[in-house]
Amino acid sequence: MPRVPIDAIIPGMVAAADVATPDGRLALPAGQVIGPRHLESFRRLGVTDVDIDDAPAEGPPGQDEINRHLEGAAAYAGDFFAFLDPDHPVVLALFRHVAGGVARDMARGVALPSLEERRAVNVEHLADVMPMEIAAPARLVAHETELASFPDIYFRLKEEMESPKSSMSRITALISRDVSLSAKLLRLANSPLYSFSGAVETIERAVALIGMDQISTLALGVTAINYFKGIPPELVDMRSFWRHAVSCGLFAKLLANAAGVNNVERFFVEGLLHDTGRLILFKKMPYASTDALLYARENRVPVVEAERVTFGYCHTDVSKPLLAHWRFPSGISDGINHHHDPDEAKTPRQAAIIHVADLMANAMEIAIGNLYVLPPFEASAWEMLGIGLERLPEIIAEFEQQAAKTISAFV
C-alpha cells in the first residue's frame, strides 16, 4: 500500500484508505477509483498524497458494460447542456461524445461528483480589495495595474514586433535573453501543437520553423499568463484554469485550421487568454467571485450569467480595459473580448472561433470533473466558421491526441 504524491497518481488507481483533507474532512472513501476530477479536488482541498492499492488494475471495460451505464451517463451529462439547444447538430454531437466518455468512466468505477465535492471550501477570510459599489471593470483594472507591473519582456517584444527594423535575428535575441520564456516556447515547439519531425532545441530553430510573427504572438501570450500570480488556491485551482485555457487555445487553433484561416497561432493565444478578465476578478474580488461560482452551482446557470447577477457585468467587460492597458494587438483582443457575443465583435468570425472553442473545451471537461453548466452557444457562430459537421469528430479526435502533452507544456 504505497503512499503516492498526487502528481504521480495515474487516473484509474484505487484509494487503499480513506483520503482526508488537512482539517480531517473525508475527500474520498477507500476503494474508490481515482479519476482526473478527484485529483483536481485533492489539489483544491490541500491533499498532497494518497495511499494507493498496489493490486494490479483491471483492464478497460467492455462495450456491454459501457452500454449499461449510458442512460445514467446521459442524465448526468444532460444537466450540463441545460442552456443549449438540444436539437442543434453541433450540440447533439458534443453531447453524445461527452455522454460516451462519462459512461466509460462509470464502467471503470469512477464515481460522479458528490454534493460535498460541489461545495466550495471556506472562503470567509478572502476579503475583497474593493467594495462592490465601486468595483467597475475599469477601476478594477486600474487598481490592479497600478500595483503589479507587467513583465518588461512583453513591452520590449511588442515594440520590436511593431518596429520597421524588426527581424528574425532581433526577435530571436530578445526572446533568448528571457530564460523562462525561452524554455516555455521550446516546450511548446516540441509539443503536439506543432508535431515537428525532429527535436527543436534552440529559439533560432523554433523561429525558423514556426515563423517570426507566429512565435512573437505566442511569446506575447506566454508572457501574459505569467502575470497572474497569487490567485487564492481556495478559490480556484490554477492547474484546472490553465488546463481549460490551453484546451480552448488548442480547439481554437484546430477550428481555425479547419476553417482555412491564416496565422492559426493567434487563435491559440486568444483561446489561451480568453478568460483573463476572470483572473482579475479572482485577484481583486475573491469573495464576490466565490459568490458568483456558488450561484452558478446552486442555480445551475453558466458562470458568465452568474457573474452578471453578482457583479452587474462579466469577465469580458474586465478584459476590455485590461487588454487595452496592455496595448494588446486589437486583432487578438477582439476575439477575447467578444467570445460570449461573437456577433458584436469587429471581426465576428474570429470571435466565433473562440466562442465554439470555449464551448468544446468546457464540454470535454464534464467527464473529468467540470462542475458548471456549459456557456450559451450561438448557432450563428458555427455557421460563420463554414466547417462541415462531419469534421467535428475529426477535430475532437485531434484534440484528444494532442491535449495532454500540449497542456503539460504549460501546467
GIKALIN-V767828 format. One record per helix or strand. SS is the DSSP state (H for helix, E for strand). FROM is the first residue (numbers start at 0). TO is the last residue. If there is no record, write none. Layout:
BEGIN
SS&FROM&TO, SS&FROM&TO
END
This chain:
BEGIN
E&2&4, H&5&7, E&13&14, E&18&19, E&25&27, E&32&32, H&35&44, E&48&51, H&62&67, H&69&79, H&88&106, E&109&109, H&114&117, H&131&133, H&136&146, H&151&161, H&167&175, H&178&188, H&202&209, H&211&224, H&237&257, H&264&271, H&275&283, H&285&298, H&302&310, H&314&324, H&329&336, H&341&343, H&347&363, H&365&367, H&378&384, H&388&407
END
